[in-house]
């Protein structure tokens, strides 16, 4: 029996033992430089589970000789943060590692802001969600965001090798390949599967690994219910107006523990991208679903999501507004900043007026107002009813 979980025993204590994220910790990369120079600053690690966010935070704090306090935003309160602030020592770095920072509400994040701004706390946040959606702008502007990537198959293979050395056991190529597939780039998940199999059966044979596997892990099989494939199937089912499939993939995401706000956010995007002007009310309903999810939370918000999904799936579809935007964007990227016609420019000064700014402007002109080089372009084509 191991004295503690395998994932804890194998957690790297320094950068030399760290696996993955070479774009951040490779030679001359930003986090390596910060660690080597014993520097630490407020930052947010954004990436999927089990890719080293907590480990990097601990290595950073250790190298900077800073006191680190670890909290989970799921259970932490303002009082927990107050205690850390009260215990901080002048002239010494106090690091607050806040896991799942996206779970902190706006009021809690507002409370953090003055301490981060003044330097009393150095915040290192970790999130699986896009911080630009989940972290308030004032706090985000005081942090540098680092994007962590899913571990490669080679990375996970090296982690398995280290585990077998620690356990003084062997693993066949078939079992190792299966583990790599099931891990889906998540080191913690990989080590937990190894830990379970070895504890129960005393070996890492393929059959032992499969027998010890919990159903929840199946959701992360690259060939099964992984995050990206399921959300893709969900969107495509609504696009095809397949209500039954849409509800099935919704249920699968919720059962797998997907953040309901992530689902609701994708529904808001879908309402404009795929339904568009065929039913403009869809955007209003999708936004109301998102607000309901924020207000009510899990599990009751399942009813709001189901209501919204059926409505969006049943709605007629029209991508013309979105496709027209993409066409306009292509010209922006092709031609750059074309000169804006003089009649559309504001004559802010007398000189501007003299050289023709605003001259000939008509409020309800039927002439093209596009730059001269593309004045005949038609991005949006009205569909005949």
C-alpha positions as CSV (number, residue, x, y, z in Angstrom):
1,X,0.0,0.0,0.0
2,X,1.2,3.5,-0.8
3,X,1.5,6.0,1.9
4,X,-0.4,8.6,-0.1
5,X,-2.1,8.8,-3.6
6,X,0.3,8.1,-6.4
7,X,-0.5,11.4,-8.1
8,X,0.8,13.2,-4.9
9,X,3.9,11.0,-4.6
10,X,4.9,11.7,-8.2
11,X,4.1,15.4,-8.2
12,X,7.2,17.2,-9.4
13,X,9.0,19.5,-6.9
14,X,11.1,21.3,-9.4
15,X,11.1,22.3,-13.1
16,X,13.6,19.6,-14.0
17,X,11.0,16.9,-13.1
18,X,8.1,18.7,-14.7
19,X,6.5,17.1,-17.8
20,X,4.8,19.1,-20.6
21,X,4.0,22.8,-21.3
22,X,7.3,23.3,-23.1
23,X,5.9,26.5,-24.6
24,X,5.9,27.9,-21.1
25,X,8.7,26.2,-19.3
26,X,11.2,25.4,-22.2
27,X,14.5,27.3,-22.6
28,X,13.9,31.1,-22.6
29,X,10.2,30.6,-22.1
30,X,8.3,33.0,-19.8
31,X,7.6,30.7,-16.8
32,X,11.1,29.2,-16.9
33,X,12.6,32.6,-16.8
34,X,10.3,33.7,-13.9
35,X,11.3,30.5,-12.0
36,X,15.0,30.8,-12.7
37,X,15.0,34.5,-11.7
38,X,13.0,33.7,-8.5
39,X,10.3,36.1,-9.6
40,X,6.6,35.7,-9.1
41,X,3.7,37.9,-10.1
42,X,-0.1,37.6,-10.3
43,X,-1.1,35.2,-13.0
44,X,-3.8,32.9,-14.1
45,X,-3.3,29.4,-15.5
46,X,-6.0,28.5,-18.0
47,X,-6.1,24.9,-19.3
48,X,-7.8,21.5,-19.1
49,X,-7.6,19.3,-15.9
50,X,-4.5,17.5,-14.9
51,X,-1.9,19.4,-17.0
52,X,0.2,20.9,-14.2
53,X,-1.5,24.1,-13.0
54,X,-1.2,23.4,-9.3
55,X,2.3,21.9,-9.7
56,X,3.6,25.0,-11.5
57,X,2.1,27.3,-8.9
58,X,3.9,25.4,-6.1
59,X,7.2,25.3,-8.0
60,X,6.9,29.1,-8.6
61,X,6.2,29.9,-5.0
62,X,9.0,27.5,-3.8
63,X,11.6,29.1,-6.1
64,X,10.6,32.6,-5.1
65,X,10.7,31.6,-1.4
66,X,7.2,32.8,-1.0
67,X,4.5,31.6,1.5
68,X,1.8,29.8,-0.6
69,X,-1.8,29.4,0.6
70,X,-4.0,27.1,-1.4
71,X,-7.8,27.5,-1.6
72,X,-10.5,26.1,-3.9
73,X,-13.0,28.7,-5.1
74,X,-15.7,26.0,-4.7
75,X,-15.5,26.2,-0.9
76,X,-13.4,29.3,0.0
77,X,-15.0,32.3,1.6
78,X,-14.1,35.9,2.2
79,X,-13.1,34.9,5.7
80,X,-10.5,32.5,4.4
81,X,-8.9,35.3,2.4
82,X,-9.0,37.7,5.3
83,X,-7.1,35.2,7.5
84,X,-4.4,34.9,4.8
85,X,-4.1,38.7,4.5
86,X,-3.9,39.1,8.2
87,X,-1.2,36.5,8.4
88,X,0.9,38.0,5.6
89,X,4.3,39.4,6.6
90,X,5.7,42.7,5.4
91,X,8.5,42.5,2.8
92,X,7.7,38.8,2.2
93,X,5.7,37.4,-0.7
94,X,2.4,35.9,0.1
95,X,1.0,33.8,-2.7
96,X,-2.7,32.8,-2.9
97,X,-3.2,29.9,-5.2
98,X,-6.9,29.9,-6.0
99,X,-8.0,26.7,-7.8
100,X,-11.1,27.0,-10.0
101,X,-11.1,30.7,-9.8
102,X,-14.0,30.8,-12.3
103,X,-16.2,29.6,-9.4
104,X,-15.7,32.8,-7.5
105,X,-18.6,35.2,-8.0
106,X,-18.2,38.9,-8.8
107,X,-18.4,40.0,-5.2
108,X,-15.7,37.6,-4.1
109,X,-13.4,38.7,-6.9
110,X,-14.1,42.3,-6.1
111,X,-13.0,41.6,-2.5
112,X,-9.7,40.1,-3.8
113,X,-8.9,43.1,-6.0
114,X,-7.5,45.6,-3.5
115,X,-5.0,43.0,-2.0
116,X,-3.8,42.0,-5.4
117,X,-3.5,45.6,-6.6
118,X,-1.5,46.7,-3.5
119,X,0.7,43.6,-3.7
120,X,-0.3,42.2,-0.3
121,X,-1.3,39.1,-2.2
122,X,0.2,37.6,-5.3
123,X,-2.7,35.8,-7.0
124,X,-2.1,32.6,-8.9
125,X,-5.4,31.4,-10.2
126,X,-6.2,28.2,-12.1
127,X,-9.2,27.7,-14.3
128,X,-10.5,25.3,-17.0
129,X,-12.8,28.1,-18.3
130,X,-11.9,31.1,-20.5
131,X,-10.9,33.7,-17.9
132,X,-12.0,36.6,-20.1
133,X,-15.6,35.3,-19.5
134,X,-15.2,34.3,-15.8
135,X,-12.8,36.8,-14.2
136,X,-13.8,40.4,-13.7
137,X,-11.9,42.8,-16.0
138,X,-10.1,44.8,-13.2
139,X,-8.7,41.6,-11.7
140,X,-7.9,40.1,-15.1
141,X,-6.0,43.2,-16.1
142,X,-3.7,42.8,-13.1
143,X,-2.8,39.2,-14.0
144,X,-0.9,37.6,-16.8
145,X,-2.8,34.7,-18.4
146,X,-0.9,31.6,-19.4
147,X,-2.6,29.0,-21.5
148,X,-1.7,25.4,-20.6
149,X,-2.2,22.6,-23.2
150,X,-3.4,19.1,-22.9
151,X,-0.5,16.7,-22.3
152,X,0.8,14.9,-25.4
153,X,0.8,11.1,-25.7
154,X,4.5,11.2,-25.2
155,X,4.1,13.3,-22.0
156,X,1.5,10.8,-20.6
157,X,3.8,7.9,-21.6
158,X,6.7,9.4,-19.6
159,X,4.3,9.8,-16.5
160,X,3.3,6.1,-16.8
161,X,7.0,5.2,-16.9
162,X,7.7,7.1,-13.7
163,X,4.7,5.4,-12.1
164,X,5.9,1.9,-12.9
165,X,9.3,2.7,-11.4
166,X,7.7,4.0,-8.3
167,X,5.5,1.0,-8.0
168,X,8.3,-1.4,-9.0
169,X,6.1,-3.1,-11.5
170,X,5.8,-3.5,-15.3
171,X,3.2,-2.6,-17.9
172,X,2.7,-4.1,-21.3
173,X,2.6,-2.0,-24.5
174,X,-1.1,-2.7,-25.0
175,X,-2.0,-1.6,-21.4
176,X,0.2,1.5,-21.7
177,X,-1.4,2.5,-25.0
178,X,-4.8,2.0,-23.6
179,X,-4.0,4.1,-20.6
180,X,-2.7,6.9,-22.8
181,X,-5.9,6.9,-24.8
182,X,-8.1,6.9,-21.7
183,X,-6.1,9.6,-19.9
184,X,-6.9,12.1,-22.7
185,X,-4.0,14.3,-21.8
186,X,-4.8,14.4,-18.0
187,X,-1.9,13.3,-15.8
188,X,-4.0,13.1,-12.7
189,X,-6.6,10.9,-14.3
190,X,-3.9,8.6,-15.6
191,X,-2.2,8.2,-12.2
192,X,-5.6,7.6,-10.5
193,X,-6.3,4.8,-12.9
194,X,-2.9,3.3,-12.2
195,X,-3.3,3.7,-8.5
196,X,-6.8,2.0,-8.5
197,X,-5.6,-0.9,-10.6
198,X,-2.5,-1.5,-8.6
199,X,-4.3,-1.2,-5.2
200,X,-7.0,-3.6,-6.2
201,X,-5.1,-6.2,-8.3
202,X,-1.4,-5.6,-7.5
203,X,-0.5,-5.3,-11.2
204,X,-1.0,-3.1,-14.3
205,X,-2.3,-5.7,-16.7
206,X,-4.8,-4.4,-19.3
207,X,-7.7,-6.4,-17.8
208,X,-6.9,-5.1,-14.3
209,X,-6.9,-1.5,-15.6
210,X,-10.3,-2.0,-17.3
211,X,-11.8,-3.8,-14.3
212,X,-10.8,-1.0,-11.9
213,X,-12.0,1.8,-14.2
214,X,-14.8,3.9,-12.9
215,X,-17.6,4.8,-15.2
216,X,-16.9,8.5,-14.9
217,X,-13.5,8.0,-16.7
218,X,-15.3,6.7,-19.8
219,X,-16.5,10.1,-20.5
220,X,-13.0,11.2,-21.2
221,X,-12.1,8.5,-23.8
222,X,-10.8,10.3,-26.9
223,X,-13.0,8.0,-28.9
224,X,-16.1,8.4,-26.7
225,X,-17.6,11.1,-24.6
226,X,-14.9,13.7,-24.5
227,X,-15.6,17.3,-23.9
228,X,-15.0,18.6,-27.4
229,X,-16.8,15.8,-29.3
230,X,-19.9,16.0,-27.1
231,X,-20.3,19.8,-27.4
232,X,-19.7,19.5,-31.2
233,X,-22.5,16.8,-31.4
234,X,-24.7,19.0,-29.3
235,X,-24.4,22.0,-31.6
236,X,-24.7,20.0,-34.8
237,X,-27.9,18.3,-33.5
238,X,-29.5,21.6,-32.8
239,X,-28.4,22.9,-36.2
240,X,-30.1,19.9,-37.8
241,X,-33.2,20.5,-35.7
242,X,-32.9,17.1,-34.2
243,X,-34.5,17.7,-30.8
244,X,-34.0,14.2,-29.5
245,X,-30.3,14.2,-30.2
246,X,-29.9,17.7,-28.8
247,X,-31.5,16.7,-25.5
248,X,-29.4,13.5,-25.4
249,X,-26.1,15.3,-25.8
250,X,-27.3,18.0,-23.3
251,X,-28.0,15.2,-20.7
252,X,-24.7,13.6,-21.4
253,X,-22.8,16.8,-20.8
254,X,-24.7,17.6,-17.6
255,X,-24.2,14.0,-16.3
256,X,-20.5,14.3,-17.1
257,X,-20.2,17.4,-14.9
258,X,-19.9,20.0,-17.6
259,X,-20.2,23.6,-16.3
260,X,-23.8,24.6,-17.2
261,X,-22.6,28.1,-17.9
262,X,-20.4,26.7,-20.7
263,X,-23.4,25.0,-22.2
264,X,-25.6,28.1,-21.9
265,X,-22.9,30.3,-23.4
266,X,-22.7,28.1,-26.5
267,X,-26.4,28.3,-26.8
268,X,-26.3,32.1,-26.9
269,X,-23.6,31.9,-29.7
270,X,-25.8,29.3,-31.6
271,X,-28.8,31.6,-31.4
272,X,-27.0,34.3,-33.5
273,X,-24.7,32.1,-35.6
274,X,-27.2,29.4,-36.7
275,X,-30.7,30.8,-36.2
276,X,-30.0,34.5,-36.7
277,X,-32.6,36.6,-38.4
278,X,-34.8,33.6,-39.1
279,X,-36.0,34.0,-35.5
280,X,-34.4,36.9,-33.6
281,X,-36.3,36.0,-30.5
282,X,-34.0,33.0,-30.1
283,X,-31.2,35.2,-29.0
284,X,-33.4,36.8,-26.3
285,X,-34.4,33.4,-25.0
286,X,-30.9,32.0,-25.1
287,X,-29.7,35.0,-23.0
288,X,-32.5,34.4,-20.5
289,X,-31.5,30.8,-20.2
290,X,-27.9,32.0,-19.5
291,X,-29.1,34.4,-16.8
292,X,-31.3,31.7,-15.3
293,X,-28.3,29.3,-15.1
294,X,-26.3,32.1,-13.4
295,X,-29.1,32.9,-11.0
296,X,-30.4,29.4,-10.1
297,X,-27.4,27.2,-10.6
298,X,-27.1,23.4,-10.7
299,X,-29.1,21.2,-10.5
300,X,-32.3,23.2,-11.0
301,X,-31.0,25.0,-14.1
302,X,-31.3,21.7,-16.0
303,X,-34.9,22.6,-16.7
304,X,-33.9,26.0,-18.1
305,X,-31.3,24.4,-20.4
306,X,-33.7,21.8,-21.6
307,X,-36.4,24.4,-22.3
308,X,-33.8,26.5,-24.3
309,X,-32.4,23.5,-26.2
310,X,-35.9,22.4,-27.5
311,X,-36.7,26.0,-28.5
312,X,-33.4,26.5,-30.4
313,X,-33.6,23.1,-32.1
314,X,-37.1,23.8,-33.3
315,X,-36.4,27.3,-34.6
316,X,-35.8,27.9,-38.3
317,X,-32.2,28.4,-39.2
318,X,-30.5,31.2,-41.2
319,X,-26.7,31.7,-41.1
320,X,-26.8,34.6,-43.6
321,X,-25.9,37.3,-41.0
322,X,-22.9,35.3,-39.7
323,X,-21.7,34.4,-43.1
324,X,-22.0,38.0,-44.3
325,X,-19.8,39.0,-41.4
326,X,-17.2,36.4,-42.3
327,X,-17.2,37.7,-45.9
328,X,-16.7,41.3,-44.6
329,X,-13.9,40.1,-42.3
330,X,-12.1,38.5,-45.2
331,X,-12.0,41.9,-47.0
332,X,-10.7,43.6,-43.9
333,X,-7.9,41.0,-43.6
334,X,-7.2,41.2,-47.4
335,X,-7.2,45.0,-47.9
336,X,-6.4,46.3,-44.4
337,X,-7.7,49.6,-43.3
338,X,-9.1,51.1,-46.5
339,X,-9.6,54.9,-46.4
340,X,-13.1,55.8,-45.1
341,X,-15.0,58.0,-47.5
342,X,-14.6,61.7,-46.7
343,X,-18.4,62.3,-46.4
344,X,-18.5,59.8,-43.5
345,X,-15.7,61.4,-41.5
346,X,-16.5,63.8,-38.7
347,X,-15.2,67.4,-39.3
348,X,-13.8,67.8,-35.8
349,X,-11.7,70.9,-36.8
350,X,-12.0,73.7,-39.3
351,X,-9.1,72.3,-41.4
352,X,-10.9,68.9,-41.6
353,X,-14.0,70.7,-42.8
354,X,-12.0,72.6,-45.4
355,X,-10.5,69.4,-46.9
356,X,-14.0,67.8,-47.3
357,X,-14.6,65.8,-44.1
358,X,-18.4,65.3,-43.8
359,X,-19.1,67.1,-47.1
360,X,-22.1,65.7,-49.0
361,X,-23.2,63.4,-46.1
362,X,-26.8,62.4,-46.3
363,X,-28.5,60.6,-43.4
364,X,-30.5,58.2,-45.5
365,X,-28.3,57.9,-48.6
366,X,-29.0,55.0,-51.0
367,X,-25.4,55.1,-52.2
368,X,-22.8,52.6,-51.0
369,X,-21.0,53.9,-47.9
370,X,-18.2,51.3,-48.3
371,X,-14.6,52.4,-49.0
372,X,-14.1,53.1,-52.8
373,X,-12.1,50.0,-53.5
374,X,-14.9,47.7,-52.4
375,X,-17.9,50.0,-52.8
376,X,-19.8,47.4,-55.0
377,X,-19.4,44.5,-52.5
378,X,-22.6,42.8,-51.3
379,X,-21.9,40.8,-48.1
380,X,-25.5,40.3,-46.9
381,X,-28.0,38.9,-49.4
382,X,-31.6,39.2,-48.4
383,X,-33.4,35.9,-48.9
384,X,-36.6,36.0,-50.8
385,X,-39.6,35.0,-48.9
